[in-house]
């Protein structure tokens, strides 16, 4: 995952409802109607949140007739986690000196 993708992911997860949706989807695929039951939001608001989560490839959608079923893309989440884990707070990168900063 590059910096641009990580920034997009961070932006997507900067809203509490979207973090809650990701947490709910960590248990497996869910229909939009089930997600709506857990939130005090309208269907268009849920669609907006899901569009953002799908745009950063954190969530995928499977359509079944008029229903939308959402799933967490675990590979994308793992890549984002690895990116964040790879960040070092104030430590020089290999081969970098304090003068290089």
N, CA, C and O atoms as CSV, one atom per row, in Angstrom:
chain,resi,resn,atom,element,x,y,z
A,1,UNK,N,N,0.855,-1.171,0.000
A,1,UNK,CA,C,0.000,0.000,0.000
A,1,UNK,C,C,0.899,1.232,0.000
A,1,UNK,O,O,1.837,1.324,0.792
A,2,UNK,N,N,0.608,2.181,-0.894
A,2,UNK,CA,C,1.403,3.400,-0.949
A,2,UNK,C,C,0.763,4.502,-0.093
A,2,UNK,O,O,-0.316,4.316,0.470
A,3,UNK,N,N,1.434,5.633,-0.007
A,3,UNK,CA,C,0.961,6.732,0.838
A,3,UNK,C,C,-0.399,7.250,0.392
A,3,UNK,O,O,-1.245,7.579,1.225
A,4,UNK,N,N,-0.611,7.323,-0.912
A,4,UNK,CA,C,-1.882,7.814,-1.433
A,4,UNK,C,C,-3.041,6.900,-1.036
A,4,UNK,O,O,-4.100,7.368,-0.618
A,5,UNK,N,N,-2.826,5.595,-1.171
A,5,UNK,CA,C,-3.862,4.633,-0.780
A,5,UNK,C,C,-4.107,4.679,0.725
A,5,UNK,O,O,-5.251,4.594,1.173
A,6,UNK,N,N,-3.034,4.812,1.504
A,6,UNK,CA,C,-3.168,4.887,2.956
A,6,UNK,C,C,-3.929,6.142,3.367
A,6,UNK,O,O,-4.736,6.102,4.296
A,7,UNK,N,N,-3.680,7.254,2.683
A,7,UNK,CA,C,-4.394,8.492,2.986
A,7,UNK,C,C,-5.882,8.351,2.690
A,7,UNK,O,O,-6.720,8.823,3.458
A,8,UNK,N,N,-6.206,7.701,1.577
A,8,UNK,CA,C,-7.603,7.462,1.217
A,8,UNK,C,C,-8.271,6.578,2.270
A,8,UNK,O,O,-9.418,6.815,2.650
A,9,UNK,N,N,-7.555,5.566,2.735
A,9,UNK,CA,C,-8.084,4.682,3.771
A,9,UNK,C,C,-8.300,5.452,5.074
A,9,UNK,O,O,-9.333,5.302,5.727
A,10,UNK,N,N,-7.318,6.279,5.447
A,10,UNK,CA,C,-7.448,7.068,6.660
A,10,UNK,C,C,-8.645,8.001,6.601
A,10,UNK,O,O,-9.366,8.166,7.585
A,11,UNK,N,N,-8.850,8.610,5.439
A,11,UNK,CA,C,-10.000,9.496,5.257
A,11,UNK,C,C,-11.306,8.711,5.391
A,11,UNK,O,O,-12.254,9.176,6.024
A,12,UNK,N,N,-11.350,7.525,4.795
A,12,UNK,CA,C,-12.558,6.700,4.874
A,12,UNK,C,C,-12.867,6.296,6.316
A,12,UNK,O,O,-14.030,6.208,6.710
A,13,UNK,N,N,-11.829,6.056,7.084
A,13,UNK,CA,C,-12.019,5.608,8.470
A,13,UNK,C,C,-12.025,6.762,9.470
A,13,UNK,O,O,-11.969,6.532,10.678
A,14,UNK,N,N,-12.092,7.990,8.983
A,14,UNK,CA,C,-12.094,9.142,9.880
A,14,UNK,C,C,-13.480,9.463,10.422
A,14,UNK,O,O,-13.635,10.392,11.214
A,15,UNK,N,N,-14.470,8.716,10.011
A,15,UNK,CA,C,-15.848,8.934,10.438
A,15,UNK,C,C,-16.290,7.738,11.279
A,15,UNK,O,O,-16.141,6.588,10.865
A,16,UNK,N,N,-16.827,8.019,12.449
A,16,UNK,CA,C,-17.180,6.973,13.414
A,16,UNK,C,C,-18.146,5.934,12.846
A,16,UNK,O,O,-17.980,4.741,13.099
A,17,UNK,N,N,-19.137,6.359,12.095
A,17,UNK,CA,C,-20.100,5.395,11.535
A,17,UNK,C,C,-19.409,4.403,10.614
A,17,UNK,O,O,-19.743,3.218,10.618
A,18,UNK,N,N,-18.445,4.874,9.823
A,18,UNK,CA,C,-17.745,3.971,8.911
A,18,UNK,C,C,-16.860,2.989,9.669
A,18,UNK,O,O,-16.721,1.836,9.261
A,19,UNK,N,N,-16.266,3.434,10.761
A,19,UNK,CA,C,-15.487,2.512,11.595
A,19,UNK,C,C,-16.413,1.450,12.179
A,19,UNK,O,O,-16.055,0.273,12.231
A,20,UNK,N,N,-17.590,1.857,12.614
A,20,UNK,CA,C,-18.560,0.904,13.154
A,20,UNK,C,C,-19.017,-0.083,12.087
A,20,UNK,O,O,-19.196,-1.267,12.375
A,21,UNK,N,N,-19.206,0.389,10.863
A,21,UNK,CA,C,-19.594,-0.498,9.765
A,21,UNK,C,C,-18.504,-1.537,9.517
A,21,UNK,O,O,-18.796,-2.723,9.366
A,22,UNK,N,N,-17.247,-1.090,9.476
A,22,UNK,CA,C,-16.129,-2.018,9.263
A,22,UNK,C,C,-16.091,-3.045,10.387
A,22,UNK,O,O,-15.881,-4.233,10.141
A,23,UNK,N,N,-16.292,-2.596,11.600
A,23,UNK,CA,C,-16.313,-3.522,12.733
A,23,UNK,C,C,-17.439,-4.547,12.591
A,23,UNK,O,O,-17.241,-5.729,12.870
A,24,UNK,N,N,-18.606,-4.102,12.161
A,24,UNK,CA,C,-19.725,-5.019,11.954
A,24,UNK,C,C,-19.416,-6.023,10.844
A,24,UNK,O,O,-19.735,-7.206,10.968
A,25,UNK,N,N,-18.798,-5.553,9.766
A,25,UNK,CA,C,-18.490,-6.437,8.646
A,25,UNK,C,C,-17.358,-7.410,8.965
A,25,UNK,O,O,-17.171,-8.399,8.256
A,26,UNK,N,N,-16.609,-7.137,10.017
A,26,UNK,CA,C,-15.539,-8.065,10.394
A,26,UNK,C,C,-16.109,-9.419,10.812
A,26,UNK,O,O,-15.392,-10.419,10.842
A,27,UNK,N,N,-17.389,-9.444,11.131
A,27,UNK,CA,C,-18.054,-10.697,11.479
A,27,UNK,C,C,-18.577,-11.457,10.270
A,27,UNK,O,O,-19.074,-12.573,10.415
A,28,UNK,N,N,-18.476,-10.879,9.090
A,28,UNK,CA,C,-18.940,-11.528,7.868
A,28,UNK,C,C,-19.847,-10.623,7.059
A,28,UNK,O,O,-20.165,-9.505,7.464
A,29,UNK,N,N,-20.256,-11.132,5.905
A,29,UNK,CA,C,-21.093,-10.375,4.979
A,29,UNK,C,C,-22.403,-9.963,5.650
A,29,UNK,O,O,-22.986,-10.713,6.432
A,30,UNK,N,N,-22.850,-8.744,5.319
A,30,UNK,CA,C,-24.120,-8.247,5.847
A,30,UNK,C,C,-24.901,-7.546,4.753
A,30,UNK,O,O,-24.339,-6.885,3.880
A,31,UNK,N,N,-26.193,-7.705,4.825
A,31,UNK,CA,C,-27.106,-7.004,3.927
A,31,UNK,C,C,-27.237,-5.557,4.408
A,31,UNK,O,O,-27.156,-5.278,5.604
A,32,UNK,N,N,-27.439,-4.655,3.467
A,32,UNK,CA,C,-27.612,-3.246,3.810
A,32,UNK,C,C,-28.756,-3.055,4.795
A,32,UNK,O,O,-28.688,-2.192,5.669
A,33,UNK,N,N,-29.789,-3.844,4.659
A,33,UNK,CA,C,-30.936,-3.707,5.563
A,33,UNK,C,C,-30.543,-4.017,7.008
A,33,UNK,O,O,-31.066,-3.398,7.935
A,34,UNK,N,N,-29.643,-4.955,7.205
A,34,UNK,CA,C,-29.168,-5.293,8.559
A,34,UNK,C,C,-28.283,-4.186,9.117
A,34,UNK,O,O,-28.328,-3.891,10.311
A,35,UNK,N,N,-27.479,-3.576,8.253
A,35,UNK,CA,C,-26.653,-2.446,8.688
A,35,UNK,C,C,-27.543,-1.281,9.107
A,35,UNK,O,O,-27.287,-0.633,10.122
A,36,UNK,N,N,-28.587,-1.018,8.325
A,36,UNK,CA,C,-29.494,0.086,8.635
A,36,UNK,C,C,-30.197,-0.108,9.968
A,36,UNK,O,O,-30.481,0.867,10.664
A,37,UNK,N,N,-30.482,-1.350,10.333
A,37,UNK,CA,C,-31.152,-1.634,11.608
A,37,UNK,C,C,-30.323,-1.175,12.804
A,37,UNK,O,O,-30.875,-0.849,13.855
A,38,UNK,N,N,-29.017,-1.150,12.649
A,38,UNK,CA,C,-28.122,-0.827,13.763
A,38,UNK,C,C,-27.777,0.657,13.861
A,38,UNK,O,O,-27.132,1.077,14.821
A,39,UNK,N,N,-28.197,1.450,12.885
A,39,UNK,CA,C,-27.875,2.867,12.867
A,39,UNK,C,C,-29.149,3.693,12.785
A,39,UNK,O,O,-30.177,3.228,12.293
A,40,UNK,N,N,-29.067,4.905,13.266
A,40,UNK,CA,C,-30.175,5.843,13.150
A,40,UNK,C,C,-29.878,6.779,11.977
A,40,UNK,O,O,-29.747,7.992,12.144
A,41,UNK,N,N,-29.774,6.176,10.773
A,41,UNK,CA,C,-29.476,6.926,9.562
A,41,UNK,C,C,-30.424,6.481,8.458
A,41,UNK,O,O,-31.087,5.449,8.568
A,42,UNK,N,N,-30.477,7.268,7.404
A,42,UNK,CA,C,-31.328,6.929,6.261
A,42,UNK,C,C,-30.561,6.037,5.289
A,42,UNK,O,O,-29.342,5.901,5.385
A,43,UNK,N,N,-31.279,5.442,4.369
A,43,UNK,CA,C,-30.658,4.590,3.356
A,43,UNK,C,C,-29.686,5.387,2.488
A,43,UNK,O,O,-28.606,4.880,2.186
A,44,UNK,N,N,-30.021,6.618,2.072
A,44,UNK,CA,C,-29.046,7.377,1.280
A,44,UNK,C,C,-27.753,7.680,2.058
A,44,UNK,O,O,-26.671,7.704,1.472
A,45,UNK,N,N,-27.865,7.907,3.359
A,45,UNK,CA,C,-26.659,8.141,4.167
A,45,UNK,C,C,-25.813,6.882,4.236
A,45,UNK,O,O,-24.588,6.953,4.138
A,46,UNK,N,N,-26.451,5.732,4.404
A,46,UNK,CA,C,-25.708,4.469,4.405
A,46,UNK,C,C,-25.032,4.274,3.049
A,46,UNK,O,O,-23.871,3.868,2.991
A,47,UNK,N,N,-25.732,4.556,1.977
A,47,UNK,CA,C,-25.159,4.406,0.636
A,47,UNK,C,C,-23.933,5.300,0.472
A,47,UNK,O,O,-22.950,4.894,-0.148
A,48,UNK,N,N,-23.982,6.496,1.015
A,48,UNK,CA,C,-22.841,7.403,0.953
A,48,UNK,C,C,-21.633,6.803,1.685
A,48,UNK,O,O,-20.519,6.804,1.163
A,49,UNK,N,N,-21.868,6.295,2.894
A,49,UNK,CA,C,-20.789,5.676,3.659
A,49,UNK,C,C,-20.212,4.463,2.920
A,49,UNK,O,O,-18.996,4.277,2.880
A,50,UNK,N,N,-21.077,3.655,2.344
A,50,UNK,CA,C,-20.622,2.447,1.666
A,50,UNK,C,C,-19.857,2.794,0.388
A,50,UNK,O,O,-18.902,2.105,0.029
A,51,UNK,N,N,-20.271,3.855,-0.293
A,51,UNK,CA,C,-19.555,4.306,-1.496
A,51,UNK,C,C,-18.113,4.668,-1.136
A,51,UNK,O,O,-17.186,4.325,-1.870
A,52,UNK,N,N,-17.923,5.354,-0.021
A,52,UNK,CA,C,-16.582,5.746,0.419
A,52,UNK,C,C,-15.761,4.524,0.799
A,52,UNK,O,O,-14.588,4.433,0.438
A,53,UNK,N,N,-16.359,3.580,1.525
A,53,UNK,CA,C,-15.644,2.364,1.933
A,53,UNK,C,C,-15.305,1.482,0.728
A,53,UNK,O,O,-14.263,0.828,0.711
A,54,UNK,N,N,-16.174,1.464,-0.267
A,54,UNK,CA,C,-15.899,0.690,-1.481
A,54,UNK,C,C,-14.835,1.376,-2.337
A,54,UNK,O,O,-14.028,0.701,-2.976
A,55,UNK,N,N,-14.825,2.706,-2.358
A,55,UNK,CA,C,-13.866,3.452,-3.178
A,55,UNK,C,C,-12.425,3.190,-2.752
A,55,UNK,O,O,-11.522,3.212,-3.588
A,56,UNK,N,N,-12.201,2.944,-1.469
A,56,UNK,CA,C,-10.836,2.665,-1.008
A,56,UNK,C,C,-10.574,1.161,-0.962
A,56,UNK,O,O,-9.548,0.721,-0.443
A,57,UNK,N,N,-11.495,0.382,-1.500
A,57,UNK,CA,C,-11.377,-1.075,-1.627
A,57,UNK,C,C,-11.335,-1.792,-0.277
A,57,UNK,O,O,-10.796,-2.893,-0.169
A,58,UNK,N,N,-11.911,-1.158,0.755
A,58,UNK,CA,C,-11.992,-1.800,2.060
A,58,UNK,C,C,-13.223,-2.694,2.142
A,58,UNK,O,O,-13.251,-3.659,2.906
A,59,UNK,N,N,-14.237,-2.366,1.352
A,59,UNK,CA,C,-15.497,-3.111,1.344
A,59,UNK,C,C,-15.866,-3.414,-0.102
A,59,UNK,O,O,-15.625,-2.609,-1.001
A,60,UNK,N,N,-16.450,-4.580,-0.310
A,60,UNK,CA,C,-16.996,-4.915,-1.630
A,60,UNK,C,C,-18.494,-5.125,-1.493
A,60,UNK,O,O,-19.003,-5.423,-0.412
A,61,UNK,N,N,-19.178,-4.965,-2.600
A,61,UNK,CA,C,-20.627,-5.128,-2.614
A,61,UNK,C,C,-20.989,-6.262,-3.566
A,61,UNK,O,O,-20.412,-6.405,-4.644
A,62,UNK,N,N,-21.945,-7.048,-3.142
A,62,UNK,CA,C,-22.518,-8.110,-3.984
A,62,UNK,C,C,-24.009,-7.828,-4.074
A,62,UNK,O,O,-24.709,-7.770,-3.063
A,63,UNK,N,N,-24.477,-7.656,-5.296
A,63,UNK,CA,C,-25.908,-7.354,-5.487
A,63,UNK,C,C,-26.680,-8.647,-5.729
A,63,UNK,O,O,-26.261,-9.527,-6.481
A,64,UNK,N,N,-27.817,-8.720,-5.062
A,64,UNK,CA,C,-28.708,-9.874,-5.198
A,64,UNK,C,C,-30.113,-9.317,-5.364
A,64,UNK,O,O,-30.816,-9.058,-4.387
A,65,UNK,N,N,-30.512,-9.136,-6.625
A,65,UNK,CA,C,-31.787,-8.475,-6.883
A,65,UNK,C,C,-31.702,-7.029,-6.436
A,65,UNK,O,O,-30.801,-6.299,-6.849
A,66,UNK,N,N,-32.641,-6.610,-5.590
A,66,UNK,CA,C,-32.616,-5.233,-5.103
A,66,UNK,C,C,-31.779,-5.076,-3.842
A,66,UNK,O,O,-31.634,-3.961,-3.340
A,67,UNK,N,N,-31.231,-6.154,-3.326
A,67,UNK,CA,C,-30.467,-6.110,-2.079
A,67,UNK,C,C,-28.972,-5.990,-2.345
A,67,UNK,O,O,-28.451,-6.535,-3.318
A,68,UNK,N,N,-28.306,-5.279,-1.474
A,68,UNK,CA,C,-26.849,-5.155,-1.520
A,68,UNK,C,C,-26.264,-5.833,-0.292
A,68,UNK,O,O,-26.683,-5.575,0.836
A,69,UNK,N,N,-25.296,-6.698,-0.525
A,69,UNK,CA,C,-24.614,-7.403,0.557
A,69,UNK,C,C,-23.160,-6.927,0.563
A,69,UNK,O,O,-22.482,-6.939,-0.465
A,70,UNK,N,N,-22.705,-6.514,1.727
A,70,UNK,CA,C,-21.366,-5.941,1.842
A,70,UNK,C,C,-20.436,-6.878,2.597
A,70,UNK,O,O,-20.840,-7.564,3.536
A,71,UNK,N,N,-19.180,-6.891,2.162
A,71,UNK,CA,C,-18.147,-7.716,2.791
A,71,UNK,C,C,-16.892,-6.880,2.986
A,71,UNK,O,O,-16.582,-5.986,2.199
A,72,UNK,N,N,-16.187,-7.196,4.049
A,72,UNK,CA,C,-14.910,-6.562,4.339
A,72,UNK,C,C,-13.831,-7.201,3.478
A,72,UNK,O,O,-13.759,-8.426,3.380
A,73,UNK,N,N,-12.993,-6.383,2.856
A,73,UNK,CA,C,-11.855,-6.882,2.087
A,73,UNK,C,C,-10.676,-7.012,3.052
A,73,UNK,O,O,-9.946,-6.050,3.290
A,74,UNK,N,N,-10.507,-8.187,3.589
A,74,UNK,CA,C,-9.483,-8.416,4.614
A,74,UNK,C,C,-8.071,-8.156,4.099
A,74,UNK,O,O,-7.201,-7.743,4.866
A,75,UNK,N,N,-7.832,-8.392,2.809
A,75,UNK,CA,C,-6.508,-8.152,2.246
A,75,UNK,C,C,-6.158,-6.664,2.302
A,75,UNK,O,O,-5.027,-6.299,2.623
A,76,UNK,N,N,-7.127,-5.816,1.991
A,76,UNK,CA,C,-6.908,-4.373,2.036
A,76,UNK,C,C,-6.677,-3.916,3.470
A,76,UNK,O,O,-5.794,-3.100,3.732
A,77,UNK,N,N,-7.464,-4.439,4.388
A,77,UNK,CA,C,-7.290,-4.097,5.802
A,77,UNK,C,C,-5.914,-4.540,6.293
A,77,UNK,O,O,-5.256,-3.814,7.038
A,78,UNK,N,N,-5.481,-5.722,5.879
A,78,UNK,CA,C,-4.156,-6.216,6.274
A,78,UNK,C,C,-3.051,-5.328,5.699
A,78,UNK,O,O,-2.061,-5.057,6.377
A,79,UNK,N,N,-3.212,-4.877,4.459
A,79,UNK,CA,C,-2.213,-3.995,3.840
A,79,UNK,C,C,-2.149,-2.661,4.566
A,79,UNK,O,O,-1.065,-2.112,4.761
A,80,UNK,N,N,-3.296,-2.135,4.966
A,80,UNK,CA,C,-3.334,-0.871,5.705
A,80,UNK,C,C,-2.692,-1.040,7.081
A,80,UNK,O,O,-1.939,-0.176,7.530
A,81,UNK,N,N,-2.986,-2.132,7.731
A,81,UNK,CA,C,-2.381,-2.423,9.029
A,81,UNK,C,C,-0.867,-2.532,8.894
A,81,UNK,O,O,-0.129,-2.002,9.725
A,82,UNK,N,N,-0.402,-3.215,7.855
A,82,UNK,CA,C,1.034,-3.357,7.624
A,82,UNK,C,C,1.673,-1.990,7.352
A,82,UNK,O,O,2.777,-1.712,7.820
A,83,UNK,N,N,0.977,-1.148,6.597
A,83,UNK,CA,C,1.489,0.196,6.318
A,83,UNK,C,C,1.655,0.974,7.617
A,83,UNK,O,O,2.694,1.591,7.849
A,84,UNK,N,N,0.624,0.942,8.465
A,84,UNK,CA,C,0.684,1.671,9.735
A,84,UNK,C,C,1.750,1.093,10.653
A,84,UNK,O,O,2.446,1.839,11.341
A,85,UNK,N,N,1.882,-0.216,10.669
A,85,UNK,CA,C,2.888,-0.859,11.496
A,85,UNK,C,C,4.291,-0.471,11.042
A,85,UNK,O,O,5.211,-0.367,11.853
A,86,UNK,N,N,4.440,-0.258,9.748
A,86,UNK,CA,C,5.741,0.105,9.197
A,86,UNK,C,C,6.158,1.537,9.473
A,86,UNK,O,O,7.311,1.904,9.252
A,87,UNK,N,N,5.226,2.347,9.955
A,87,UNK,CA,C,5.582,3.727,10.286
A,87,UNK,C,C,6.400,3.731,11.568
A,87,UNK,O,O,6.092,3.008,12.515
A,88,UNK,N,N,7.432,4.541,11.589
A,88,UNK,CA,C,8.260,4.635,12.783
A,88,UNK,C,C,8.227,6.068,13.276
A,88,UNK,O,O,8.437,7.004,12.505
A,89,UNK,N,N,7.970,6.231,14.524
A,89,UNK,CA,C,7.847,7.568,15.108
A,89,UNK,C,C,9.210,8.121,15.460
A,89,UNK,O,O,9.800,7.741,16.471
A,90,UNK,N,N,9.714,9.020,14.625
A,90,UNK,CA,C,10.952,9.710,14.925
A,90,UNK,C,C,12.221,8.908,14.751
A,90,UNK,O,O,13.298,9.400,15.086
A,91,UNK,N,N,12.138,7.709,14.245
A,91,UNK,CA,C,13.337,6.897,14.033
A,91,UNK,C,C,13.828,7.091,12.605
A,91,UNK,O,O,13.032,7.184,11.671
A,92,UNK,N,N,15.122,7.151,12.450
A,92,UNK,CA,C,15.706,7.280,11.121
A,92,UNK,C,C,15.477,5.986,10.344
A,92,UNK,O,O,15.571,4.887,10.891
A,93,UNK,N,N,15.177,6.143,9.062
A,93,UNK,CA,C,15.052,4.973,8.197
A,93,UNK,C,C,16.434,4.420,7.941
A,93,UNK,O,O,17.436,5.116,8.108
A,94,UNK,N,N,16.482,3.174,7.539
A,94,UNK,CA,C,17.765,2.528,7.262
A,94,UNK,C,C,18.575,3.349,6.259
A,94,UNK,O,O,18.084,3.692,5.184
A,95,UNK,N,N,19.797,3.655,6.616
A,95,UNK,CA,C,20.666,4.413,5.737
A,95,UNK,C,C,20.494,5.924,5.854
A,95,UNK,O,O,21.228,6.675,5.212
A,96,UNK,N,N,19.543,6.380,6.656
A,96,UNK,CA,C,19.272,7.811,6.791
A,96,UNK,C,C,19.916,8.313,8.093
A,96,UNK,O,O,19.846,7.654,9.130
A,97,UNK,N,N,20.528,9.462,8.013
A,97,UNK,CA,C,21.082,10.071,9.221
A,97,UNK,C,C,20.224,11.262,9.617
A,97,UNK,O,O,19.371,11.698,8.843
A,98,UNK,N,N,20.438,11.782,10.797
A,98,UNK,CA,C,19.683,12.930,11.262
A,98,UNK,C,C,19.851,14.128,10.328
A,98,UNK,O,O,18.939,14.941,10.182
A,99,UNK,N,N,21.020,14.229,9.700
A,99,UNK,CA,C,21.271,15.339,8.782
A,99,UNK,C,C,20.465,15.217,7.487
A,99,UNK,O,O,20.252,16.207,6.788
A,100,UNK,N,N,20.015,13.990,7.170
A,100,UNK,CA,C,19.250,13.763,5.944
A,100,UNK,C,C,17.801,14.210,6.095
A,100,UNK,O,O,17.104,14.368,5.093
A,101,UNK,N,N,17.343,14.412,7.298
A,101,UNK,CA,C,15.929,14.730,7.523
A,101,UNK,C,C,15.618,16.133,7.196
A,101,UNK,O,O,14.471,16.559,7.331
